[in-house]
Amino acid sequence: MRRIVPILAVIVVFVTMVHANEPTPVMLQTHLQPPYQVMDSSVLRGRTPQMVQCVFDRLKRPYVIAIAPRKRNRELIKQNRIDGFFLSIPDADLDETSIPTEPLALERWKVFRLKASQASDLLPLDQIGAVLGANEEVWLKRHGRHLQATIPNVKSLAKLLAKGRVSAALSDEEVFLNASRATGLEEDDLESIFVRYVPLVAYFSKTFIKNNPDFISQFNKALAMCARDTRAATQSERQKLLEMAQSILMQYQNGIGSVEKTLQGRRLSKKTLRQADADWKEAMAHDRQTELMSDILVNKGSEFLRKILESHQGINEIFLTDKEGYNIAMNAPTSDYWQGDEHAFMALSSGQASYMSQILFDHSAHAFQVQVSLPITNEKTSQLDGMLTIGFDVDKVFSKIDFLSNP
């Protein structure tokens, strides 16, 4: 019989009906984090709970969510007293007793301060406040820093910042601005320094996974179908990424053009190409490689692209197509062979000078990335000869972790 764990000040929310013949519900814990997760008439609502419900509906598994402080949830899973919890940053300490899923959400962390503040751009970390037990506090302590203050919740943190009780606050941008407005502190009253993009995952105890060995892989596959928490790069970030991609294309233009001329035009029938694309997708779904995929990976064009990737920190994917959108070179297998029906290729085909995706989770690279696609044009006809797509790891490109070195 399952042992009942007494937990003080916990609201239990049943979000899936449990029937007699169904397996024991998965016992989950989480915390309130407006606007991602809010309590509405004793029901947990928001983008993340909706995603969790979608995943468990696909898994056909009943589950129960209980609400408790983040610090409490971390301790419960370490003690193997719950099956899992969300949302957490990837954490080496938790890895000892539990296993993370792929990300459910992506946060954009900033250091906030009042505009009247005279603090320098690189603030000493002993002058920064964070919410007690929050992912931000865990991350800062992991880097050996003592904080000026740890606050019970983000609304209190915003109030203390407004009163000058703390000189700065580290928080997710959306969470902090949402809390600030509730305290009368408007965005125009604040200035901020971007710190990093942070993935948030669910953790499941190793004991639970031992009894459910396929659960994590099934959860991640369902999550890929349910994920809807996309985020767009800021205008300044988009400009930087576009300039980086254009610089790479200009630097290696001759080599990329040579690859295009060498590998362009397979002279295969449309039926054969469609079947090759279907076989490719099937292979990727089962972590296999088709013969075509293997051939492309070892050609000289792919070797050339891998050298580009290795020479530029922050790139985690690069591939090249022919004029019809079929892959001809790549550093690693893409999700499909034909890019012709993708927004990027269609945009470039219509004459657009570039295309940039939202920030998306790349399952092969296990990182959040933005893909920038640029046209390869024929020098004589100016017609589209192909597409170069570069995937940038947004955390590596934009993070300003260097302020951690400040005394």
C-alpha positions as CSV (number, residue, x, y, z in Angstrom):
1,M,0.0,0.0,0.0
2,R,1.3,3.5,-0.9
3,R,2.4,5.4,2.2
4,I,0.5,8.7,2.7
5,V,2.9,11.6,3.1
6,P,1.7,14.3,5.5
7,I,2.4,17.7,4.0
8,L,1.5,21.0,5.7
9,A,-0.2,23.8,3.8
10,V,-0.6,21.9,0.6
11,I,-3.5,22.2,-1.8
12,V,-4.2,19.0,-3.7
13,V,-5.5,19.4,-7.2
14,F,-6.9,16.3,-9.0
15,V,-6.6,17.0,-12.6
16,T,-7.2,13.6,-14.1
17,M,-10.1,11.3,-13.1
18,V,-8.9,8.0,-11.6
19,H,-10.9,4.9,-12.4
20,A,-10.7,1.5,-10.7
21,N,-8.8,-0.3,-13.4
22,E,-6.3,2.4,-14.0
23,P,-2.7,2.4,-12.6
24,T,-1.9,4.3,-9.4
25,P,-1.8,8.0,-10.1
26,V,1.6,9.6,-10.5
27,M,2.1,11.9,-7.5
28,L,3.5,15.3,-8.6
29,Q,4.4,18.4,-6.8
30,T,4.8,22.0,-8.1
31,H,4.6,25.6,-6.9
32,L,2.6,28.6,-7.9
33,Q,4.4,30.9,-10.3
34,P,2.2,33.5,-12.0
35,P,1.7,33.9,-14.9
36,Y,3.0,30.4,-15.7
37,Q,1.0,28.6,-13.0
38,V,-1.8,30.2,-11.0
39,M,-4.6,28.9,-8.7
40,D,-8.1,29.6,-10.0
41,S,-11.0,28.4,-7.8
42,S,-8.9,25.5,-6.5
43,V,-7.8,24.5,-10.0
44,L,-4.2,24.9,-11.2
45,R,-4.2,26.8,-14.5
46,G,-1.7,28.2,-16.8
47,R,0.6,27.3,-19.8
48,T,2.6,24.7,-17.9
49,P,-0.2,22.8,-16.2
50,Q,-1.9,22.6,-19.6
51,M,1.2,21.1,-21.1
52,V,1.5,18.6,-18.2
53,Q,-2.2,17.6,-18.7
54,C,-1.6,17.2,-22.4
55,V,1.4,14.9,-21.8
56,F,-0.4,12.7,-19.3
57,D,-3.5,12.5,-21.5
58,R,-1.3,11.2,-24.3
59,L,0.4,8.7,-21.9
60,K,-3.1,7.7,-20.6
61,R,-1.8,7.9,-17.1
62,P,-3.8,9.4,-14.1
63,Y,-1.9,11.9,-12.0
64,V,-2.3,14.2,-9.0
65,I,-0.7,17.6,-8.5
66,A,0.0,19.0,-5.0
67,I,1.1,22.6,-4.4
68,A,4.0,23.3,-2.0
69,P,7.0,25.7,-1.8
70,R,9.8,25.0,-4.3
71,K,12.3,24.2,-1.5
72,R,9.9,21.7,0.0
73,N,9.4,20.0,-3.4
74,R,13.1,19.6,-3.9
75,E,13.5,18.0,-0.5
76,L,10.5,15.6,-1.1
77,I,11.9,14.2,-4.3
78,K,15.4,13.8,-2.8
79,Q,13.8,11.8,0.0
80,N,11.8,9.7,-2.5
81,R,8.5,10.8,-1.0
82,I,6.9,11.9,-4.3
83,D,7.1,10.6,-7.8
84,G,8.1,13.9,-9.5
85,F,7.9,17.6,-9.5
86,F,8.1,20.6,-11.8
87,L,9.4,23.3,-12.6
88,S,13.2,23.1,-11.9
89,I,16.4,24.2,-13.6
90,P,18.6,21.2,-14.5
91,D,20.4,20.6,-11.2
92,A,23.4,18.3,-10.5
93,D,22.3,17.9,-6.9
94,L,18.8,16.6,-8.0
95,D,20.4,14.3,-10.6
96,E,21.7,12.1,-7.8
97,T,18.2,11.0,-6.8
98,S,16.0,11.8,-9.8
99,I,16.0,12.0,-13.6
100,P,15.0,15.2,-15.6
101,T,12.7,15.4,-18.6
102,E,13.3,17.6,-21.5
103,P,12.3,21.2,-20.9
104,L,8.7,22.2,-20.3
105,A,9.4,26.0,-20.4
106,L,12.1,28.5,-21.1
107,E,12.7,31.4,-18.8
108,R,14.5,34.7,-19.5
109,W,16.4,35.7,-16.4
110,K,17.3,39.4,-15.7
111,V,18.7,41.4,-13.0
112,F,16.2,44.2,-12.3
113,R,16.9,47.5,-10.5
114,L,15.2,50.9,-10.2
115,K,16.2,53.4,-12.9
116,A,17.3,55.8,-10.2
117,S,20.0,53.3,-9.1
118,Q,23.6,54.3,-9.7
119,A,24.9,50.7,-9.5
120,S,27.2,49.6,-12.3
121,D,26.2,47.2,-15.1
122,L,28.0,44.4,-13.4
123,L,26.5,44.2,-9.9
124,P,28.3,42.5,-7.0
125,L,26.1,39.4,-6.2
126,D,26.0,40.2,-2.5
127,Q,23.7,43.1,-3.5
128,I,21.2,41.0,-5.3
129,G,17.9,39.6,-3.9
130,A,16.2,36.4,-5.0
131,V,13.1,34.4,-3.9
132,L,13.8,31.9,-1.2
133,G,14.2,28.3,-2.7
134,A,13.7,29.7,-6.2
135,N,15.6,28.4,-9.2
136,E,17.5,31.7,-9.2
137,E,18.6,31.3,-5.6
138,V,19.7,27.7,-6.3
139,W,21.7,28.8,-9.3
140,L,23.4,31.7,-7.6
141,K,24.3,29.6,-4.6
142,R,25.7,26.9,-6.9
143,H,28.2,29.6,-8.0
144,G,29.2,30.2,-4.4
145,R,27.5,33.6,-3.9
146,H,25.8,34.8,-0.8
147,L,22.8,37.0,-1.5
148,Q,21.8,40.3,0.0
149,A,18.4,38.9,0.8
150,T,16.2,35.9,0.1
151,I,12.5,36.7,-0.1
152,P,9.4,34.5,0.4
153,N,7.8,35.4,-2.9
154,V,8.4,37.5,-6.0
155,K,5.8,40.1,-5.1
156,S,7.6,40.7,-1.8
157,L,10.9,40.9,-3.8
158,A,9.4,43.6,-6.1
159,K,8.1,45.6,-3.0
160,L,11.5,45.5,-1.4
161,L,13.2,46.7,-4.6
162,A,10.7,49.5,-4.8
163,K,11.4,50.6,-1.2
164,G,15.2,50.3,-1.7
165,R,15.5,47.4,0.7
166,V,17.4,45.5,-2.0
167,S,19.4,47.1,-4.7
168,A,18.6,44.5,-7.4
169,A,16.6,41.4,-8.0
170,L,17.3,38.3,-10.1
171,S,14.2,36.8,-11.6
172,D,12.5,35.5,-14.7
173,E,11.5,38.6,-16.8
174,E,7.8,37.7,-17.2
175,V,7.4,36.5,-13.6
176,F,9.0,39.7,-12.1
177,L,7.1,42.2,-14.4
178,N,3.8,40.4,-13.6
179,A,4.5,40.7,-9.8
180,S,5.8,44.3,-10.2
181,R,2.6,45.5,-11.8
182,A,0.6,44.0,-8.9
183,T,2.6,46.1,-6.5
184,G,2.3,49.4,-8.5
185,L,5.9,49.2,-9.8
186,E,5.7,49.7,-13.6
187,E,8.1,48.5,-16.2
188,D,9.1,52.2,-17.0
189,D,10.3,52.4,-13.4
190,L,12.9,49.6,-13.9
191,E,16.0,48.9,-15.9
192,S,17.4,45.5,-16.4
193,I,20.4,43.4,-17.4
194,F,19.8,40.2,-19.3
195,V,21.6,37.3,-17.6
196,R,20.6,34.1,-19.4
197,Y,18.0,31.8,-20.9
198,V,17.1,29.0,-18.5
199,P,15.3,25.7,-19.4
200,L,12.8,24.4,-16.8
201,V,12.3,20.6,-16.5
202,A,10.3,18.1,-14.5
203,Y,12.2,15.7,-12.3
204,F,11.1,12.1,-11.5
205,S,12.6,10.0,-8.7
206,K,14.9,7.1,-9.7
207,T,12.7,4.8,-7.7
208,F,9.6,5.7,-9.7
209,I,11.6,5.3,-12.9
210,K,12.9,1.9,-11.8
211,N,9.3,0.8,-11.6
212,N,8.4,2.6,-14.8
213,P,11.5,2.2,-17.0
214,D,10.0,3.7,-20.2
215,F,8.4,6.6,-18.5
216,I,11.0,9.3,-19.3
217,S,11.3,8.5,-23.0
218,Q,7.5,8.3,-23.3
219,F,7.1,11.6,-21.4
220,N,9.6,13.3,-23.7
221,K,7.9,12.0,-26.8
222,A,4.5,13.2,-25.6
223,L,6.0,16.5,-24.6
224,A,7.4,17.1,-28.1
225,M,3.8,16.8,-29.3
226,C,2.3,19.0,-26.5
227,A,5.0,21.8,-26.3
228,R,3.5,25.1,-27.0
229,D,5.5,27.5,-24.8
230,T,7.4,29.2,-27.6
231,R,9.3,32.4,-27.1
232,A,10.6,35.0,-29.6
233,A,14.1,36.5,-29.4
234,T,14.1,40.2,-28.7
235,Q,14.7,42.7,-31.6
236,S,18.3,43.3,-30.5
237,E,18.9,39.5,-30.2
238,R,17.4,38.9,-33.7
239,Q,19.7,41.6,-35.2
240,K,22.8,40.0,-33.6
241,L,21.9,36.5,-34.7
242,L,21.2,37.7,-38.3
243,E,24.6,39.6,-38.4
244,M,26.3,36.5,-37.1
245,A,24.7,34.2,-39.7
246,Q,25.5,36.7,-42.5
247,S,29.1,37.0,-41.4
248,I,29.5,33.2,-41.4
249,L,28.0,32.9,-44.9
250,M,30.2,35.7,-46.2
251,Q,33.3,34.1,-44.6
252,Y,32.7,30.7,-46.1
253,Q,30.8,31.7,-49.2
254,N,33.2,30.2,-51.7
255,G,33.3,26.8,-49.9
256,I,29.5,26.7,-49.5
257,G,29.0,27.6,-53.1
258,S,31.4,24.8,-54.1
259,V,29.4,22.4,-52.0
260,E,26.2,23.5,-53.8
261,K,27.7,23.0,-57.3
262,T,29.1,19.6,-56.4
263,L,26.0,18.1,-54.7
264,Q,23.2,20.0,-56.5
265,G,20.7,17.9,-58.5
266,R,20.3,14.2,-57.6
267,R,18.2,13.5,-60.7
268,L,15.9,11.3,-58.6
269,S,12.2,11.0,-59.4
270,K,9.7,13.0,-57.2
271,K,8.3,9.7,-56.0
272,T,11.7,8.4,-54.9
273,L,12.4,11.7,-53.1
274,R,9.1,11.6,-51.3
275,Q,9.7,8.1,-50.2
276,A,13.2,9.0,-49.1
277,D,11.7,11.8,-46.9
278,A,9.2,9.4,-45.4
279,D,11.9,6.9,-44.7
280,W,14.1,9.6,-43.1
281,K,11.3,10.7,-40.7
282,E,10.6,7.1,-39.8
283,A,14.3,6.5,-39.0
284,M,14.5,9.6,-36.9
285,A,11.5,8.6,-34.9
286,H,13.3,5.3,-34.0
287,D,16.8,6.8,-33.5
288,R,18.1,5.1,-36.7
289,Q,19.8,6.2,-39.9
290,T,18.8,5.6,-43.5
291,E,21.4,4.8,-46.1
292,L,20.8,8.2,-47.6
293,M,21.2,9.9,-44.3
294,S,24.5,8.1,-43.7
295,D,25.8,9.0,-47.1
296,I,25.1,12.7,-46.6
297,L,26.7,12.8,-43.2
298,V,30.0,11.5,-44.6
299,N,30.2,13.6,-47.8
300,K,32.7,16.4,-48.1
301,G,30.0,19.1,-47.8
302,S,29.0,17.8,-44.4
303,E,32.6,17.6,-43.3
304,F,33.0,21.3,-44.4
305,L,29.9,22.4,-42.4
306,R,31.2,20.6,-39.3
307,K,34.4,22.5,-39.5
308,I,32.4,25.8,-39.6
309,L,30.4,24.6,-36.5
310,E,33.5,23.7,-34.5
311,S,35.0,27.1,-35.3
312,H,32.1,29.2,-34.0
313,Q,31.0,29.0,-30.3
314,G,27.3,29.1,-30.0
315,I,26.4,27.2,-33.2
316,N,24.8,23.8,-32.5
317,E,23.4,23.0,-36.0
318,I,24.2,23.8,-39.6
319,F,22.8,22.3,-42.8
320,L,22.5,23.1,-46.5
321,T,19.8,22.3,-49.0
322,D,19.6,22.2,-52.8
323,K,17.3,24.5,-54.8
324,E,14.3,22.2,-54.2
325,G,14.8,22.1,-50.4
326,Y,16.4,18.6,-50.1
327,N,19.3,18.3,-47.7
328,I,22.7,18.0,-49.3
329,A,25.0,18.6,-46.3
330,M,24.6,18.7,-42.5
331,N,26.5,18.4,-39.3
332,A,24.0,16.0,-37.9
333,P,20.7,14.5,-39.0
334,T,17.8,16.9,-39.3
335,S,14.2,15.9,-38.3
336,D,13.3,15.5,-42.0
337,Y,15.0,15.3,-45.4
338,W,12.9,17.7,-47.3
339,Q,12.8,21.3,-46.1
340,G,10.7,22.6,-49.0
341,D,7.5,22.6,-46.9
342,E,9.1,24.5,-44.0
343,H,8.4,28.2,-43.4
344,A,12.0,29.1,-43.8
345,F,12.4,27.6,-47.3
346,M,9.1,28.9,-48.5
347,A,10.0,32.4,-47.3
348,L,13.3,32.4,-49.1
349,S,11.7,31.0,-52.2
350,S,9.3,33.9,-52.3
351,G,12.3,36.4,-52.3
352,Q,12.7,37.0,-48.5
353,A,16.3,37.9,-47.7
354,S,16.3,35.8,-44.5
355,Y,14.2,33.8,-42.1
356,M,14.4,33.5,-38.4
357,S,12.6,31.0,-36.2
358,Q,11.3,31.5,-32.7
359,I,13.3,30.1,-29.8
360,L,12.7,26.3,-30.0
361,F,14.0,23.3,-28.2
362,D,16.4,21.2,-30.4
363,H,15.9,17.6,-29.3
364,S,19.1,16.4,-31.0
365,A,21.3,19.1,-29.5
366,H,19.4,19.2,-26.2
367,A,19.4,23.0,-26.2
368,F,17.2,25.9,-27.0
369,Q,18.1,27.4,-30.4
370,V,17.1,30.0,-33.0
371,Q,17.5,28.9,-36.6
372,V,18.6,31.6,-39.1
373,S,18.1,30.6,-42.7
374,L,19.8,32.5,-45.6
375,P,19.4,32.0,-49.4
376,I,22.2,30.7,-51.6
377,T,21.6,32.4,-54.9
378,N,22.9,31.7,-58.4
379,E,25.4,34.4,-59.4
380,K,24.2,34.6,-63.0
381,T,20.4,34.3,-62.6
382,S,20.0,35.4,-59.0
383,Q,17.6,32.4,-58.6
384,L,17.5,30.4,-55.4
385,D,20.1,27.6,-55.5
386,G,19.6,26.4,-51.9
387,M,19.3,27.4,-48.3
388,L,21.9,27.6,-45.5
389,T,20.4,27.2,-42.0
390,I,22.4,27.9,-38.9
391,G,21.1,26.9,-35.4
392,F,22.3,29.1,-32.5
393,D,22.3,28.0,-28.9
394,V,20.6,31.1,-27.4
395,D,22.0,30.5,-23.9
396,K,25.6,30.3,-25.1
397,V,25.2,33.2,-27.5
398,F,23.5,35.7,-25.1
399,S,24.3,34.7,-21.5
400,K,26.2,37.2,-19.4
401,I,27.5,34.8,-16.8
402,D,30.7,36.9,-16.6
403,F,29.1,39.1,-13.9
404,L,29.5,36.1,-11.6
405,S,33.2,36.9,-11.4
406,N,32.6,40.2,-9.8
407,P,33.7,40.4,-6.2
